[in-house]
Amino acid sequence: MLPGAAAVAAGSRSARRALLVLTLVNLVNYLDRFVVAALVESLKRSELGLSDAQLGGLMTAFLLVYMVASPIFGALADRGASRPRLLAAGVAVWSVATLLSAFAHSYTALFLARAAVGIGEAAYGTVAPAMIADQHPRERRGRAFAVFYAAIPIGSALGYVLGGMVDHLAGWRAAFLVAAAPGLFLSIAALRLADPPRGGMDEDAVAMADPGVLARYGRLVRNVPYLLTVLGYAAYTFAVGGMAFWMPAFLERARGVPRAEATIQFGAIVVVTGFVGTFAGGWLGDLLLRRWSQAYLGLSGLATLAAAPLAVLVFVAPSRAVWLCALVLAQLLLFASTGPVNSVIVSVVAPTERATAVALSIFAIHALGDVPSPWLIGRISDATSLSTGVLVVPTAVLAAGAIWLWAALGGRRA
């Protein structure tokens, strides 16, 4: 084998290993995030005696800390800090915080532990996408991100299933212990990853002096393709977050589906459509990119627009066969955007600003998306009905698709 070919093969093996480790960490990330949802009833009946408001506050604490800490870690990663070390530290911090959750004997202790999970995930969430982009050429990033983000529906489902099973067998404290264990091992694996050169896979990348944190964020806000992509992503997250929170309750209240069946049914749909849709979107985005430079945004916009009328049918169609088929198709189309959109976020910015770009997008999509949407739907439901409240979901889906398609047809390189 020629020396150059050997180097390429070694780099390919390194990229595959890194993608495997990062995908496993992403899976554990969402397992840890959603294990609390599986323990709600046990925590409510435990010696802690938590109210629904306190239980909901556990997720709010995590999201708020996650949002605020993400820009800090993004700036550190782009200023030259070792990304594998930041990533490993983040995984270790959230795993230890989950471990401490098992030993909480007051709401304050549990609240602080779940808030600390947000610090750990902020370090990981900003660094991993930038590392993946720096190990894969632009024409293959859609597939790489599809693999990475396919871990989300699987990890989320595992959080429900594993948390529920361990809780049933050994109690809620044991569920937190089991959820913490994989992250502690993966933090060691993450520490051993190579830190790829920033922009090493971008032929047009140029060296840039560090402009400072404020200047870097200012440049991102003035980057129109990036800004439109993130705004569309915020509307998308608003819709998906609201649906994820309220769909089981909607199936029970409005469709008459028994509670256990509603949760299992929706969870199964999310796993299957998330896995298939994410992979299909990543593969198709890379295929179309050969012919259309705006393929990632174009595909995301068209798929999301097509999901909007299906989302309406999910909430208004009286026939079970119709709304169930519409739910499956809508979820497939929504998940198809995951890989392409995240590829755009890291491709329309300078390689030295990728972690910062991901951090800002994390802050924006949660602040404008799944933080307010469950509350807003709940307020509308209290004033009218849940069937009325959930109709904001297809509206947000339509807005996301329109923004992305507009960016694809009128934007610059994406």
RODO-2510 file (C-alpha; in nm, 4 decimals, decimal comma):
residues 414
     n   res          X          Y          Z
     1     m     0,0000     0,0000     0,0000
     2     l     0,1345     0,3437    -0,0908
     3     p     0,2144     0,5809     0,1982
     4     g    -0,0586     0,8227     0,0901
     5     a    -0,3148     0,5428     0,0638
     6     a    -0,2133     0,4154     0,4070
     7     a    -0,2705     0,7620     0,5543
     8     v    -0,6138     0,7837     0,3909
     9     a    -0,7079     0,4372     0,5224
    10     a    -0,5904     0,5277     0,8722
    11     g    -0,7872     0,8528     0,8603
    12     s    -1,0965     0,6648     0,7456
    13     r    -1,0630     0,4154     1,0314
    14     s    -1,0183     0,7013     1,2773
    15     a    -1,3298     0,8755     1,1420
    16     r    -1,5361     0,5556     1,1667
    17     r    -1,4195     0,4907     1,5214
    18     a    -1,4936     0,8483     1,6247
    19     l    -1,8401     0,8350     1,4664
    20     l    -1,9126     0,5090     1,6505
    21     v    -1,8050     0,6500     1,9881
    22     l    -1,9879     0,9802     1,9351
    23     t    -2,3051     0,8022     1,8238
    24     l    -2,2995     0,5775     2,1310
    25     v    -2,2503     0,8841     2,3498
    26     n    -2,5452     1,0526     2,1759
    27     l    -2,7582     0,7453     2,2426
    28     v    -2,6657     0,7487     2,6122
    29     n    -2,7230     1,1252     2,6134
    30     y    -3,0895     1,0796     2,5223
    31     l    -3,1285     0,7704     2,7401
    32     d    -3,0171     0,9816     3,0353
    33     r    -3,2341     1,2747     2,9308
    34     f    -3,5562     1,0728     2,9095
    35     v    -3,5063     0,8279     3,1946
    36     v    -3,6686     1,0864     3,4248
    37     a    -3,9887     1,0692     3,2214
    38     a    -4,0088     0,6949     3,2950
    39     l    -3,9735     0,7611     3,6683
    40     v    -4,2332     1,0375     3,7061
    41     e    -4,4988     0,8317     3,8835
    42     s    -4,2466     0,6618     4,1130
    43     l    -4,0877     0,9946     4,2066
    44     k    -4,4326     1,1367     4,2747
    45     r    -4,5131     0,8494     4,5138
    46     s    -4,1649     0,8389     4,6703
    47     e    -4,0558     0,9821     5,0047
    48     l    -3,9705     1,3016     4,8141
    49     g    -4,3427     1,3570     4,7528
    50     l    -4,2963     1,5664     4,4396
    51     s    -4,5761     1,7621     4,2761
    52     d    -4,6331     1,7693     3,8994
    53     a    -4,4908     2,1208     3,8892
    54     q    -4,1740     2,0050     4,0650
    55     l    -4,1426     1,7077     3,8321
    56     g    -4,1784     1,9338     3,5298
    57     g    -3,9181     2,1634     3,6835
    58     l    -3,6579     1,8872     3,6556
    59     m    -3,6700     1,9041     3,2758
    60     t    -3,6829     2,2836     3,2803
    61     a    -3,3711     2,2944     3,5000
    62     f    -3,1847     2,0712     3,2574
    63     l    -3,2863     2,2651     2,9470
    64     l    -3,2097     2,6071     3,0921
    65     v    -2,8600     2,5071     3,2068
    66     y    -2,8019     2,3274     2,8758
    67     m    -2,8967     2,6422     2,6834
    68     v    -2,6856     2,8791     2,8913
    69     a    -2,3770     2,6561     2,9125
    70     s    -2,3663     2,5621     2,5424
    71     p    -2,2262     2,8974     2,4180
    72     i    -1,9510     2,8807     2,6796
    73     f    -1,8316     2,5379     2,5692
    74     g    -1,8711     2,6296     2,2030
    75     a    -1,6374     2,9256     2,2523
    76     l    -1,3825     2,7112     2,4376
    77     a    -1,3811     2,4492     2,1612
    78     d    -1,3321     2,7075     1,8852
    79     r    -1,0542     2,8865     2,0742
    80     g    -0,8315     2,5817     2,0504
    81     a    -0,9154     2,3730     2,3562
    82     s    -0,8773     1,9968     2,3093
    83     r    -1,2176     1,8855     2,1868
    84     p    -1,1850     1,5203     2,2986
    85     r    -1,0990     1,6431     2,6499
    86     l    -1,3969     1,8798     2,6573
    87     l    -1,6201     1,6037     2,5251
    88     a    -1,4938     1,3449     2,7737
    89     a    -1,5319     1,5918     3,0596
    90     g    -1,8896     1,6644     2,9536
    91     v    -1,9840     1,2967     2,9388
    92     a    -1,8234     1,2367     3,2792
    93     v    -2,0003     1,5356     3,4378
    94     w    -2,3485     1,4374     3,3200
    95     s    -2,2889     1,0725     3,4198
    96     v    -2,1754     1,1707     3,7693
    97     a    -2,4740     1,4060     3,7979
    98     t    -2,7059     1,1184     3,7053
    99     l    -2,5278     0,9009     3,9594
   100     l    -2,5846     1,1652     4,2270
   101     s    -2,9541     1,1757     4,1337
   102     a    -2,9817     0,8238     4,2728
   103     f    -2,8718     0,9467     4,6149
   104     a    -3,0921     1,2563     4,6326
   105     h    -3,3003     1,2788     4,9505
   106     s    -3,4650     1,6128     4,8791
   107     y    -3,6144     1,7926     4,5820
   108     t    -3,3373     2,0526     4,5949
   109     a    -3,0684     1,7842     4,5648
   110     l    -3,2466     1,6158     4,2751
   111     f    -3,3101     1,9505     4,1043
   112     l    -2,9422     2,0487     4,1262
   113     a    -2,8288     1,7083     4,0003
   114     r    -3,0562     1,7248     3,6964
   115     a    -2,9453     2,0827     3,6297
   116     a    -2,5814     1,9653     3,6344
   117     v    -2,6678     1,7141     3,3629
   118     g    -2,7226     2,0178     3,1395
   119     i    -2,3637     2,1327     3,1961
   120     g    -2,2263     1,7972     3,0850
   121     e    -2,4473     1,7705     2,7797
   122     a    -2,3618     2,1269     2,6751
   123     a    -1,9933     2,0331     2,6543
   124     y    -2,0687     1,7256     2,4475
   125     g    -2,3496     1,8668     2,2334
   126     t    -2,1425     2,1563     2,0983
   127     v    -1,8215     1,9627     2,0326
   128     a    -1,9408     1,6382     1,8701
   129     p    -2,1013     1,7852     1,5535
   130     a    -1,7936     1,9996     1,4867
   131     m    -1,5651     1,6965     1,5181
   132     i    -1,7834     1,4933     1,2818
   133     a    -1,7758     1,7742     1,0241
   134     d    -1,3968     1,7910     1,0463
   135     q    -1,3652     1,4171     0,9749
   136     h    -1,6029     1,3884     0,6798
   137     p    -1,6049     1,5745     0,3462
   138     r    -1,9084     1,7894     0,2789
   139     e    -2,0577     1,5446     0,0281
   140     r    -2,0707     1,2685     0,2940
   141     r    -2,1691     1,4716     0,5987
   142     g    -2,5409     1,4092     0,5554
   143     r    -2,4903     1,0348     0,5995
   144     a    -2,2479     1,0820     0,8887
   145     f    -2,4929     1,3065     1,0704
   146     a    -2,7754     1,0628     0,9908
   147     v    -2,5861     0,7901     1,1786
   148     f    -2,5129     1,0268     1,4672
   149     y    -2,8676     1,1579     1,5025
   150     a    -3,0330     0,8179     1,4530
   151     a    -2,9245     0,7601     1,8125
   152     i    -3,1825     1,0148     1,9306
   153     p    -3,5033     0,8093     1,8854
   154     i    -3,3284     0,4899     1,9979
   155     g    -3,1790     0,6518     2,3066
   156     s    -3,5065     0,8238     2,3925
   157     a    -3,6961     0,4951     2,3717
   158     l    -3,4294     0,3191     2,5797
   159     g    -3,4702     0,5870     2,8446
   160     y    -3,8389     0,5036     2,8728
   161     v    -3,7985     0,1259     2,8487
   162     l    -3,4839     0,0758     3,0571
   163     g    -3,5902     0,3309     3,3177
   164     g    -3,9330     0,1740     3,3476
   165     m    -3,7998    -0,1828     3,3717
   166     v    -3,5339    -0,1079     3,6337
   167     d    -3,7786     0,1082     3,8287
   168     h    -4,0266    -0,1803     3,8330
   169     l    -3,7634    -0,4326     3,9441
   170     a    -3,5453    -0,2305     4,1813
   171     g    -3,6860     0,1212     4,2221
   172     w    -3,6164     0,4660     4,0817
   173     r    -3,2775     0,5064     4,2502
   174     a    -3,1472     0,1941     4,0752
   175     a    -3,2731     0,3312     3,7426
   176     f    -3,0519     0,6387     3,7815
   177     l    -2,7535     0,4149     3,8708
   178     v    -2,8012     0,2030     3,5588
   179     a    -2,8422     0,5127     3,3383
   180     a    -2,5181     0,6611     3,4737
   181     a    -2,2940     0,3589     3,4142
   182     p    -2,2541     0,3646     3,0315
   183     g    -2,1502     0,7302     3,0257
   184     l    -1,8654     0,6732     3,2699
   185     f    -1,7129     0,4129     3,0366
   186     l    -1,7784     0,6181     2,7228
   187     s    -1,6054     0,9214     2,8727
   188     i    -1,2824     0,7177     2,8752
   189     a    -1,3358     0,6148     2,5116
   190     a    -1,4032     0,9772     2,4150
   191     l    -1,0823     1,0919     2,5807
   192     r    -0,8828     0,8640     2,3499
   193     l    -1,0281     1,0096     2,0285
   194     a    -0,8055     1,2139     1,7983
   195     d    -0,8841     1,5844     1,7582
   196     p    -0,9110     1,6347     1,3797
   197     p    -0,7710     1,9533     1,2214
   198     r    -1,0347     2,2252     1,2084
   199     g    -1,1412     2,2602     0,8463
   200     g    -0,9263     1,9647     0,7381
   201     m    -1,2046     1,8309     0,5150
   202     d    -1,2942     2,1681     0,3643
   203     e    -1,0982     2,2479     0,0499
   204     d    -1,1948     2,6147     0,0608
   205     a    -1,1157     2,6615     0,4313
   206     v    -0,8817     2,9488     0,5110
   207     a    -0,6959     3,0237     0,8312
   208     m    -0,8618     3,2969     1,0366
   209     a    -0,7415     3,4830     1,3421
   210     d    -0,9572     3,4463     1,6528
   211     p    -1,1847     3,7546     1,6474
   212     g    -1,3010     3,7078     2,0043
   213     v    -1,6189     3,5552     2,1398
   214     l    -1,8506     3,8531     2,0854
   215     a    -1,7238     3,9127     1,7332
   216     r    -1,7693     3,5443     1,6513
   217     y    -2,1317     3,5459     1,7657
   218     g    -2,1895     3,8738     1,5829
   219     r    -2,0627     3,7206     1,2603
   220     l    -2,2919     3,4201     1,3038
   221     v    -2,5970     3,6423     1,3492
   222     r    -2,5064     3,8245     1,0260
   223     n    -2,4624     3,4945     0,8399
   224     v    -2,7961     3,4781     0,6560
   225     p    -2,7915     3,1071     0,5532
   226     y    -2,6984     3,0093     0,9073
   227     l    -2,9587     3,2400     1,0620
   228     l    -3,2412     3,1113     0,8409
   229     t    -3,1415     2,7505     0,9027
   230     v    -3,1499     2,8006     1,2801
   231     l    -3,4802     2,9922     1,2706
   232     g    -3,6362     2,7086     1,0723
   233     y    -3,4848     2,4611     1,3176
   234     a    -3,6389     2,6531     1,6089
   235     a    -3,9861     2,6275     1,4526
   236     y    -3,9214     2,2583     1,3846
   237     t    -3,8127     2,2007     1,7470
   238     f    -4,1190     2,3893     1,8700
   239     a    -4,3399     2,1450     1,6783
   240     v    -4,1499     1,8256     1,7567
   241     g    -4,1061     1,9164     2,1235
   242     g    -4,4730     1,9992     2,1671
   243     m    -4,5786     1,6779     1,9938
   244     a    -4,3375     1,4637     2,1949
   245     f    -4,4695     1,6009     2,5243
   246     w    -4,8422     1,5998     2,4527
   247     m    -4,9002     1,3186     2,1998
   248     p    -4,9567     1,0343     2,4485
   249     a    -5,2021     1,2516     2,6439
   250     f    -5,3768     1,3505     2,3182
   251     l    -5,4123     0,9859     2,2161
   252     e    -5,5681     0,9065     2,5525
   253     r    -5,7974     1,2092     2,5854
   254     a    -5,9026     1,2732     2,2266
   255     r    -5,8647     0,9292     2,0666
   256     g    -5,9663     0,7108     2,3590
   257     v    -5,6473     0,5032     2,3469
   258     p    -5,5683     0,3439     2,6862
   259     r    -5,2777     0,5112     2,8676
   260     a    -5,0283     0,2235     2,8487
   261     e    -5,1098     0,1581     2,4831
   262     a    -5,0791     0,5276     2,3969
   263     t    -4,7303     0,5564     2,5442
   264     i    -4,6019     0,2318     2,3906
   265     q    -4,7659     0,3009     2,0552
   266     f    -4,6219     0,6489     2,0184
   267     g    -4,2817     0,5357     2,1457
   268     a    -4,2689     0,2540     1,8900
   269     i    -4,3630     0,4927     1,6093
   270     v    -4,0905     0,7377     1,7150
   271     v    -3,8218     0,4667     1,7208
   272     v    -3,9061     0,3192     1,3799
   273     t    -3,9771     0,6437     1,1958
   274     g    -3,6822     0,8156     1,3619
   275     f    -3,4386     0,5454     1,2561
   276     v    -3,5716     0,5063     0,8999
   277     g    -3,6427     0,8756     0,8386
   278     t    -3,3071     0,9975     0,9688
   279     f    -3,1075     0,7510     0,7582
   280     a    -3,3189     0,8085     0,4472
   281     g    -3,2875     1,1873     0,4777
   282     g    -2,9107     1,1738     0,5214
   283     w    -2,8601     0,9393     0,2262
   284     l    -3,0961     1,1311    -0,0038
   285     g    -2,9442     1,4659     0,0944
   286     d    -2,5952     1,3475    -0,0008
   287     l    -2,7274     1,2046    -0,3283
   288     l    -2,9042     1,5271    -0,4270
   289     l    -2,6056     1,7402    -0,3252
   290     r    -2,4231     1,6210    -0,6371
   291     r    -2,6754     1,8088    -0,8508
   292     w    -2,7952     2,0917    -0,6250
   293     s    -2,5733     2,2884    -0,3879
   294     q    -2,8762     2,3724    -0,1708
   295     a    -2,9937     2,0105    -0,1501
   296     y    -2,9766     1,9786     0,2281
   297     l    -3,2010     2,2786     0,2936
   298     g    -3,4187     2,2075    -0,0092
   299     l    -3,4862     1,8497     0,0985
   300     s    -3,5550     1,9599     0,4560
   301     g    -3,7928     2,2330     0,3411
   302     l    -3,9898     2,0116     0,1024
   303     a    -4,0118     1,7189     0,3454
   304     t    -4,1264     1,9422     0,6313
   305     l    -4,3829     2,1216     0,4163
   306     a    -4,5209     1,7828     0,3112
   307     a    -4,5457     1,6866     0,6797
   308     a    -4,7645     1,9876     0,7672
   309     p    -5,0978     1,8672     0,6153
   310     l    -5,0294     1,5189     0,7522
   311     a    -4,9864     1,6714     1,0976
   312     v    -5,3285     1,8335     1,0603
   313     l    -5,4815     1,4940     0,9789
   314     v    -5,3185     1,3445     1,2881
   315     f    -5,5167     1,5838     1,5066
   316     v    -5,8470     1,6196     1,3172
   317     a    -5,9130     1,2986     1,1196
   318     p    -6,1858     1,0898     1,2897
   319     s    -6,0752     0,7576     1,1384
   320     r    -5,8110     0,5657     1,3325
   321     a    -5,6637     0,4257     1,0111
   322     v    -5,6266     0,7769     0,8654
   323     w    -5,4730     0,9519     1,1664
   324     l    -5,2420     0,6594     1,2440
   325     c    -5,1085     0,6458     0,8866
   326     a    -5,0748     1,0252     0,8874
   327     l    -4,8780     1,0104     1,2132
   328     v    -4,6310     0,7561     1,0737
   329     l    -4,5797     0,9473     0,7471
   330     a    -4,5491     1,2840     0,9235
   331     q    -4,2862     1,1478     1,1618
   332     l    -4,0888     0,9946     0,8732
   333     l    -4,0847     1,3269     0,6884
   334     l    -3,9927     1,5257     0,9989
   335     f    -3,7014     1,2990     1,0899
   336     a    -3,5708     1,3155     0,7309
   337     s    -3,4519     1,6699     0,8049
   338     t    -3,2323     1,5808     1,1032
   339     g    -2,9092     1,4925     0,9233
   340     p    -2,9283     1,7516     0,6424
   341     v    -3,0129     2,0483     0,8674
   342     n    -2,7357     1,9776     1,1147
   343     s    -2,4950     1,9349     0,8252
   344     v    -2,5936     2,2803     0,6984
   345     i    -2,5307     2,4390     1,0389
   346     v    -2,1663     2,3275     1,0396
   347     s    -2,1122     2,3781     0,6650
   348     v    -2,2151     2,7427     0,6221
   349     v    -1,9761     2,8741     0,8876
   350     a    -1,5984     2,8915     0,9120
   351     p    -1,4408     2,5656     1,0371
   352     t    -1,2960     2,7552     1,3323
   353     e    -1,6475     2,8638     1,4377
   354     r    -1,8324     2,5325     1,4142
   355     a    -1,8629     2,4579     1,7849
   356     t    -1,9774     2,8150     1,8470
   357     a    -2,2328     2,7823     1,5655
   358     v    -2,3695     2,4602     1,7139
   359     a    -2,3800     2,6210     2,0597
   360     l    -2,5782     2,9199     1,9362
   361     s    -2,8172     2,6927     1,7487
   362     i    -2,8718     2,4829     2,0640
   363     f    -2,9559     2,7957     2,2599
   364     a    -3,1917     2,9294     1,9921
   365     i    -3,3839     2,6119     1,9078
   366     h    -3,4570     2,5370     2,2725
   367     a    -3,5285     2,8948     2,3797
   368     l    -3,7683     2,9425     2,0874
   369     g    -3,8708     2,5792     2,0497
   370     d    -3,9311     2,3019     2,3003
   371     v    -3,9033     2,5184     2,6122
   372     p    -4,2153     2,7277     2,5366
   373     s    -4,4176     2,4879     2,3174
   374     p    -4,5359     2,2324     2,5798
   375     w    -4,6346     2,5207     2,8117
   376     l    -4,8167     2,7093     2,5349
   377     i    -5,0101     2,4025     2,4244
   378     g    -5,1015     2,3393     2,7872
   379     r    -5,2277     2,6949     2,8327
   380     i    -5,4424     2,6712     2,5184
   381     s    -5,5683     2,3332     2,6387
   382     d    -5,6681     2,4788     2,9762
   383     a    -5,8584     2,7596     2,8031
   384     t    -6,0236     2,5405     2,5362
   385     s    -5,9210     2,1762     2,4864
   386     l    -5,6101     1,9737     2,4121
   387     s    -5,7485     1,9045     2,0633
   388     t    -5,7321     2,2794     1,9993
   389     g    -5,3975     2,3311     2,1695
   390     v    -5,2111     2,0753     1,9589
   391     l    -5,3084     2,2545     1,6380
   392     v    -5,0134     2,4889     1,6916
   393     v    -4,7929     2,1907     1,5965
   394     p    -4,8787     2,1776     1,2222
   395     t    -4,8564     2,5583     1,2119
   396     a    -4,4983     2,5435     1,3398
   397     v    -4,4171     2,2583     1,0986
   398     l    -4,5422     2,4717     0,8090
   399     a    -4,3302     2,7670     0,9253
   400     a    -4,0157     2,5510     0,9504
   401     g    -4,0613     2,4095     0,6008
   402     a    -4,1299     2,7519     0,4509
   403     i    -3,8199     2,9077     0,6104
   404     w    -3,5911     2,6252     0,4964
   405     l    -3,7272     2,6198     0,1416
   406     w    -3,6969     2,9988     0,1180
   407     a    -3,3358     2,9739     0,2335
   408     a    -3,2643     2,7001    -0,0222
   409     l    -3,4171     2,8864    -0,3156
   410     g    -3,2827     3,2315    -0,2307
   411     g    -2,9871     3,1714    -0,0006
   412     r    -2,6178     3,1506    -0,0611
   413     r    -2,4071     2,8355    -0,0353
   414     a    -2,5591     2,5892     0,2142
***
